[in-house]
Amino acid sequence: MSGIDKLKNAAEDAAGKAKEAVGKTTGDRDLEAEGNKDQTKSSLKSAGENVKDAFKN
């Protein structure tokens, strides 16, 4: 996984956490769900990249 991909995934995860927190605070369930979705997407991307890296070595 390249450093740029790691940074993008970390930024997407952080944005998802922020959306989720704002959604919880304001009672906006849609925003909270969107934040959770962004975090899940970021985690899946990271897992996929880790699998690719494992097969490279």
N, CA and C atoms as a LAMMPS dump frame, in Angstrom:
ITEM: TIMESTEP
0
ITEM: NUMBER OF ATOMS
171
ITEM: BOX BOUNDS ff ff ff
-5.0000000000000000e+02 5.0000000000000000e+02
-5.0000000000000000e+02 5.0000000000000000e+02
-5.0000000000000000e+02 5.0000000000000000e+02
ITEM: ATOMS id mol type element x y z
1 1 1 N 0.863 -1.166 0
2 1 2 C 0 0 0
3 1 3 C 0.906 1.224 0
4 2 1 N 0.662 2.107 -0.914
5 2 2 C 1.498 3.299 -0.978
6 2 3 C 1.139 4.262 0.14
7 3 1 N 2.053 5.14 0.43
8 3 2 C 1.829 6.132 1.473
9 3 3 C 0.653 7.04 1.167
10 4 1 N 0.475 7.334 -0.105
11 4 2 C -0.637 8.206 -0.515
12 4 3 C -1.968 7.509 -0.252
13 5 1 N -2.048 6.204 -0.568
14 5 2 C -3.276 5.449 -0.312
15 5 3 C -3.582 5.405 1.18
16 6 1 N -2.55 5.222 1.992
17 6 2 C -2.74 5.193 3.441
18 6 3 C -3.288 6.528 3.939
19 7 1 N -2.745 7.612 3.416
20 7 2 C -3.227 8.937 3.823
21 7 3 C -4.667 9.167 3.389
22 8 1 N -4.995 8.753 2.174
23 8 2 C -6.372 8.913 1.685
24 8 3 C -7.345 8.118 2.544
25 9 1 N -6.979 6.879 2.877
26 9 2 C -7.849 6.052 3.708
27 9 3 C -7.993 6.64 5.108
28 10 1 N -6.904 7.157 5.663
29 10 2 C -6.966 7.766 6.993
30 10 3 C -7.834 9.019 6.976
31 11 1 N -7.727 9.806 5.898
32 11 2 C -8.547 11.014 5.782
33 11 3 C -10.022 10.649 5.634
34 12 1 N -10.3 9.616 4.852
35 12 2 C -11.69 9.186 4.679
36 12 3 C -12.261 8.656 5.994
37 13 1 N -11.441 7.928 6.741
38 13 2 C -11.876 7.414 8.035
39 13 3 C -12.154 8.555 9.014
40 14 1 N -11.255 9.537 9.035
41 14 2 C -11.439 10.688 9.933
42 14 3 C -12.689 11.478 9.568
43 15 1 N -12.915 11.657 8.281
44 15 2 C -14.118 12.371 7.835
45 15 3 C -15.374 11.602 8.233
46 16 1 N -15.316 10.289 8.116
47 16 2 C -16.445 9.457 8.511
48 16 3 C -16.731 9.557 9.998
49 17 1 N -15.668 9.571 10.801
50 17 2 C -15.842 9.706 12.252
51 17 3 C -16.448 11.061 12.597
52 18 1 N -16.004 12.09 11.89
53 18 2 C -16.541 13.432 12.14
54 18 3 C -18.018 13.497 11.774
55 19 1 N -18.38 12.927 10.623
56 19 2 C -19.786 12.913 10.203
57 19 3 C -20.637 12.156 11.219
58 20 1 N -20.117 11.027 11.663
59 20 2 C -20.864 10.223 12.626
60 20 3 C -21.069 10.992 13.93
61 21 1 N -20.026 11.665 14.397
62 21 2 C -20.125 12.434 15.637
63 21 3 C -21.119 13.589 15.503
64 22 1 N -21.06 14.295 14.389
65 22 2 C -21.996 15.402 14.157
66 22 3 C -23.423 14.863 14.076
67 23 1 N -23.589 13.742 13.398
68 23 2 C -24.909 13.128 13.281
69 23 3 C -25.474 12.736 14.639
70 24 1 N -24.619 12.168 15.502
71 24 2 C -25.067 11.794 16.843
72 24 3 C -25.442 13.027 17.654
73 25 1 N -24.614 14.068 17.543
74 25 2 C -24.84 15.283 18.314
75 25 3 C -26.125 15.994 17.91
76 26 1 N -26.371 16.047 16.614
77 26 2 C -27.536 16.781 16.113
78 26 3 C -28.778 15.914 15.986
79 27 1 N -28.618 14.605 16.196
80 27 2 C -29.751 13.703 16.042
81 27 3 C -30.07 13.378 14.597
82 28 1 N -29.142 13.646 13.684
83 28 2 C -29.328 13.378 12.257
84 28 3 C -28.858 11.948 11.97
85 29 1 N -29.796 11.026 11.948
86 29 2 C -29.458 9.61 11.779
87 29 3 C -28.873 9.329 10.401
88 30 1 N -29.303 10.091 9.387
89 30 2 C -28.773 9.888 8.034
90 30 3 C -27.292 10.248 7.974
91 31 1 N -26.925 11.369 8.593
92 31 2 C -25.527 11.787 8.602
93 31 3 C -24.686 10.804 9.414
94 32 1 N -25.235 10.339 10.508
95 32 2 C -24.536 9.353 11.329
96 32 3 C -24.281 8.074 10.53
97 33 1 N -25.288 7.624 9.79
98 33 2 C -25.142 6.419 8.968
99 33 3 C -24.14 6.636 7.838
100 34 1 N -24.164 7.825 7.247
101 34 2 C -23.21 8.138 6.174
102 34 3 C -21.777 8.106 6.706
103 35 1 N -21.576 8.641 7.898
104 35 2 C -20.252 8.607 8.513
105 35 3 C -19.8 7.189 8.784
106 36 1 N -20.714 6.375 9.26
107 36 2 C -20.387 4.977 9.523
108 36 3 C -20.04 4.265 8.22
109 37 1 N -20.775 4.562 7.156
110 37 2 C -20.514 3.967 5.84
111 37 3 C -19.124 4.363 5.34
112 38 1 N -18.76 5.634 5.508
113 38 2 C -17.441 6.102 5.071
114 38 3 C -16.323 5.377 5.823
115 39 1 N -16.521 5.155 7.106
116 39 2 C -15.517 4.445 7.892
117 39 3 C -15.379 2.999 7.439
118 40 1 N -16.499 2.366 7.161
119 40 2 C -16.479 0.982 6.696
120 40 3 C -15.783 0.877 5.345
121 41 1 N -16.098 1.806 4.46
122 41 2 C -15.475 1.823 3.133
123 41 3 C -13.956 1.975 3.247
124 42 1 N -13.528 2.849 4.121
125 42 2 C -12.103 3.064 4.339
126 42 3 C -11.43 1.799 4.879
127 43 1 N -12.093 1.143 5.818
128 43 2 C -11.546 -0.093 6.392
129 43 3 C -11.427 -1.19 5.338
130 44 1 N -12.432 -1.308 4.479
131 44 2 C -12.387 -2.319 3.429
132 44 3 C -11.275 -2.042 2.427
133 45 1 N -11.083 -0.773 2.096
134 45 2 C -9.987 -0.413 1.186
135 45 3 C -8.643 -0.784 1.803
136 46 1 N -8.474 -0.48 3.068
137 46 2 C -7.221 -0.801 3.755
138 46 3 C -6.99 -2.305 3.787
139 47 1 N -8.037 -3.058 4.078
140 47 2 C -7.912 -4.513 4.117
141 47 3 C -7.529 -5.061 2.748
142 48 1 N -8.146 -4.542 1.705
143 48 2 C -7.815 -4.975 0.351
144 48 3 C -6.372 -4.669 -0.016
145 49 1 N -5.925 -3.502 0.366
146 49 2 C -4.532 -3.131 0.089
147 49 3 C -3.571 -4.023 0.877
148 50 1 N -3.927 -4.372 2.109
149 50 2 C -3.072 -5.246 2.917
150 50 3 C -2.964 -6.633 2.304
151 51 1 N -4.056 -7.129 1.736
152 51 2 C -4.031 -8.425 1.068
153 51 3 C -3.114 -8.357 -0.146
154 52 1 N -3.239 -7.301 -0.928
155 52 2 C -2.366 -7.149 -2.101
156 52 3 C -0.903 -7.097 -1.671
157 53 1 N -0.62 -6.353 -0.605
158 53 2 C 0.756 -6.256 -0.108
159 53 3 C 1.278 -7.611 0.355
160 54 1 N 0.423 -8.407 0.971
161 54 2 C 0.842 -9.716 1.464
162 54 3 C 1.263 -10.623 0.312
163 55 1 N 0.588 -10.531 -0.814
164 55 2 C 0.929 -11.365 -1.956
165 55 3 C 2.132 -10.853 -2.742
166 56 1 N 2.471 -9.587 -2.552
167 56 2 C 3.654 -9.042 -3.222
168 56 3 C 4.931 -9.587 -2.603
169 57 1 N 4.881 -9.846 -1.311
170 57 2 C 6.106 -10.282 -0.596
171 57 3 C 6.275 -11.746 -0.639
